Amino acid sequence: MKTVNLAEKLGHFSSHWDPHVVADYNGNDVMVVKFQGEFPFHHHPDTDDFFLVLDGEMVMDIEGQPPQTVRAGELLVVPKGARHRPRAEQECKVLLIEPKGEPNTGDPATAAPKPRI
């Protein structure tokens, strides 16, 4: 067991929409990522999508619902199957939790790799 310094891990990369695994939790990847701009609409048919904003703010667009702003210190769980799109005008730092192997786009063909740092 060892602690994970999220700020230090976020300092390892500058790319956006590029999740990096920092820990394992009950068969899940715990990841940090930086958002800026818009991610494509997508869904995860078999799992919820967990977002904890560490720094900055993001907007989550969920089909059929008004956009939801999520600020630093707040989290949002998108229910499985819901088409959604995160976006951020300014860089936003986020912690994600997803089952191991879950593609970030919901589609393995378009998913970003998830390197461990």
Order of alpha helices (4+ residues) and beta strands (2+ residues): alpha-beta-beta-beta-beta-beta-beta-beta
